[in-house]
Amino acid sequence: MAPKRSAGILLFRGGLREVEVLLGHMGGPFFAHRDAGGWSVPKGEYEPSEPAEVAAAREFEEELGLAVPPGERIPLGDARQASGKIVTVWALHGDLDTTLIVPGTFEMEWPRGSGRRQAFPELDRAAWFDLPAARDKLLTGQRVFLDRLRDHLSG
């Protein structure tokens, strides 16, 4: 069975010395009280028939409720997550007002075993972080994208 795939866009602003990245805190009950390791690049799953870059833009818009800013997307490559999922990310220089974000939602049974379905925001908030703070916030498997962005900006 092929691994699941996700694609996303890592929005950044500033230059190498003062770069900040936009991350989203994962919504739902599992991450409600988790800060370190509870943030993600805005991303989502896609089917093999959809181009990854198209999926990245679609998921950015679904998760944040805002259009992807214009600009050149910088490929940051793939990274296999602990779950086996493969995540593909593009960096994009741009800015976004986090107060305008209207996150998409997902449904799940909650509490588990109750038979009740509840809706939760995909991302319950978004914020800008410098690279050291972003490293502390991000899921471990996504930290490689910060390194690749830094390498790109310093090259």
KOLMARZA-378647 format. One record per residue (C-alpha): residue number from 1; chain; x, y, z. Coordinates in nm, 4 decimals, m for minus. Example, Ala and Ser with C-alpha at 12.3 -4.5 7.8 and 13.67 -1.06 7.14 Angstrom:
<nodes>
    nr   kette         c1         c2         c3
     1       A     1.2300    m0.4500     0.7800
     2       A     1.3670    m0.1060     0.7140
</nodes>
This chain:
<nodes>
    nr   kette         c1         c2         c3
     1       A     0.0000     0.0000     0.0000
     2       A     0.1373     0.3411    m0.0989
     3       A     0.2014     0.5878     0.1842
     4       A    m0.0367     0.8781     0.2332
     5       A     0.0880     1.2075     0.0937
     6       A     0.0403     1.5649     0.2125
     7       A     0.1445     1.8929     0.0527
     8       A     0.1727     2.2402     0.1971
     9       A     0.3093     2.5907     0.1717
    10       A     0.5476     2.7414     0.4273
    11       A     0.4867     3.1152     0.4047
    12       A     0.7796     3.3289     0.5185
    13       A     0.8551     3.6968     0.5505
    14       A     1.1710     3.8964     0.6093
    15       A     1.5246     3.8018     0.5155
    16       A     1.7711     3.5452     0.6476
    17       A     1.8527     3.7292     0.9707
    18       A     1.4944     3.8198     1.0608
    19       A     1.2948     3.5537     0.8776
    20       A     0.9607     3.4481     1.0239
    21       A     0.7415     3.1580     0.9149
    22       A     0.3660     3.1167     0.9375
    23       A     0.2558     2.8061     1.1277
    24       A    m0.0864     2.6797     1.2259
    25       A    m0.1761     2.5195     1.5589
    26       A    m0.3573     2.1944     1.4908
    27       A    m0.7216     2.1994     1.5937
    28       A    m0.9208     1.9319     1.7687
    29       A    m0.9010     1.7721     2.1092
    30       A    m0.5670     1.5932     2.0658
    31       A    m0.3668     1.9168     2.0351
    32       A    m0.5822     2.1505     2.2474
    33       A    m0.3318     2.1614     2.5349
    34       A    m0.0154     2.1025     2.3349
    35       A     0.2053     2.3898     2.2257
    36       A     0.5496     2.2424     2.1556
    37       A     0.5033     1.9950     1.8719
    38       A     0.1431     2.1041     1.8156
    39       A     0.2037     2.3356     1.5201
    40       A     0.2256     2.2514     1.1517
    41       A     0.2937     2.3913     0.8086
    42       A    m0.0518     2.4550     0.6532
    43       A    m0.0917     2.1345     0.4535
    44       A    m0.3207     1.8453     0.3797
    45       A    m0.3596     1.5114     0.2105
    46       A    m0.4128     1.4670    m0.1605
    47       A    m0.4777     1.1868    m0.4060
    48       A    m0.2012     1.0580    m0.6384
    49       A    m0.3891     1.1941    m0.9407
    50       A    m0.3606     1.5554    m0.8112
    51       A    m0.0321     1.7431    m0.8631
    52       A     0.1335     1.8069    m0.5254
    53       A     0.1806     2.1810    m0.5870
    54       A    m0.1880     2.2208    m0.6754
    55       A    m0.2810     2.0316    m0.3585
    56       A    m0.0481     2.2521    m0.1507
    57       A    m0.2268     2.5681    m0.2666
    58       A    m0.5714     2.4126    m0.2194
    59       A    m0.4887     2.2952     0.1319
    60       A    m0.3396     2.6327     0.2274
    61       A    m0.6668     2.7986     0.1281
    62       A    m0.8814     2.5324     0.2989
    63       A    m0.6882     2.5418     0.6242
    64       A    m0.6527     2.9206     0.6507
    65       A    m0.9553     3.0425     0.4553
    66       A    m0.7337     3.2837     0.2624
    67       A    m0.5853     3.2801    m0.0858
    68       A    m0.2220     3.1879    m0.1332
    69       A    m0.0229     3.5115    m0.1750
    70       A     0.1304     3.5626    m0.5194
    71       A     0.4959     3.4841    m0.5723
    72       A     0.7472     3.2222    m0.6713
    73       A     0.7163     2.8947    m0.4809
    74       A     1.0453     2.7463    m0.3700
    75       A     1.0463     2.3653    m0.3548
    76       A     1.1654     2.2393    m0.0159
    77       A     1.1243     1.8738    m0.1107
    78       A     0.9748     1.5775     0.0711
    79       A     1.0063     1.4432     0.4238
    80       A     0.8759     1.1124     0.5547
    81       A     0.6931     1.1548     0.8850
    82       A     0.6996     0.9082     1.1752
    83       A     0.3549     0.7892     1.0623
    84       A     0.4990     0.6977     0.7209
    85       A     0.3179     0.9852     0.5484
    86       A     0.5243     1.1776     0.2959
    87       A     0.4961     1.5565     0.3210
    88       A     0.5984     1.7855     0.0332
    89       A     0.6414     2.1569     0.1019
    90       A     0.7031     2.4744    m0.0950
    91       A     0.8246     2.7961     0.0653
    92       A     0.6704     3.1237    m0.0454
    93       A     0.7818     3.4753     0.0464
    94       A     0.4773     3.6775     0.1435
    95       A     0.2752     3.8188     0.4265
    96       A    m0.0623     3.7397     0.5744
    97       A    m0.2660     3.8980     0.8522
    98       A    m0.3369     3.6161     1.0973
    99       A    m0.6454     3.7977     1.2301
   100       A    m0.8162     3.7336     0.8934
   101       A    m0.7807     3.3560     0.9055
   102       A    m1.1044     3.1548     0.8894
   103       A    m1.0012     2.7907     0.9283
   104       A    m1.1670     2.4986     0.7592
   105       A    m1.3183     2.2270     0.9778
   106       A    m1.3169     1.8499     1.0085
   107       A    m1.5491     1.6092     1.1870
   108       A    m1.4620     1.3235     1.4171
   109       A    m1.6258     1.1116     1.6820
   110       A    m1.5750     1.2864     2.0142
   111       A    m1.5515     1.1774     2.2824
   112       A    m1.4179     0.8513     2.1463
   113       A    m1.6692     0.5711     2.1602
   114       A    m1.9608     0.8095     2.2200
   115       A    m2.1092     0.7778     1.8720
   116       A    m2.1345     1.1598     1.8577
   117       A    m1.9617     1.3521     1.5818
   118       A    m1.8255     1.6989     1.6428
   119       A    m1.6715     1.9579     1.4126
   120       A    m1.3319     2.1074     1.4959
   121       A    m1.1183     2.3677     1.3175
   122       A    m0.8332     2.2201     1.1151
   123       A    m0.6140     2.4934     1.2626
   124       A    m0.7378     2.6723     1.5726
   125       A    m0.4916     2.9600     1.5340
   126       A    m0.1978     3.0724     1.3234
   127       A     0.1049     3.2807     1.4133
   128       A     0.4381     3.4044     1.2842
   129       A     0.7551     3.2638     1.4473
   130       A     1.1254     3.3207     1.3986
   131       A     1.3151     3.0043     1.3035
   132       A     1.4300     2.9035     1.6557
   133       A     1.0782     2.9431     1.7977
   134       A     0.9269     2.7649     1.4955
   135       A     1.1615     2.4697     1.5537
   136       A     1.0231     2.4340     1.9078
   137       A     0.6607     2.4626     1.7910
   138       A     0.6657     2.2390     1.4815
   139       A     0.6006     1.8687     1.4684
   140       A     0.9405     1.6970     1.4739
   141       A     0.9065     1.5530     1.1227
   142       A     0.8474     1.8971     0.9680
   143       A     1.1516     2.0707     1.1194
   144       A     1.3611     1.9694     0.8198
   145       A     1.1683     2.2235     0.6110
   146       A     1.2976     2.5055     0.8333
   147       A     1.6541     2.3878     0.7704
   148       A     1.5934     2.3729     0.3967
   149       A     1.4420     2.7230     0.3962
   150       A     1.7377     2.8581     0.5941
   151       A     1.9811     2.6894     0.3528
   152       A     1.7955     2.8359     0.0555
   153       A     1.8006     3.1876     0.2011
   154       A     2.1692     3.1690     0.2936
   155       A     2.2725     3.0244    m0.0464
</nodes>
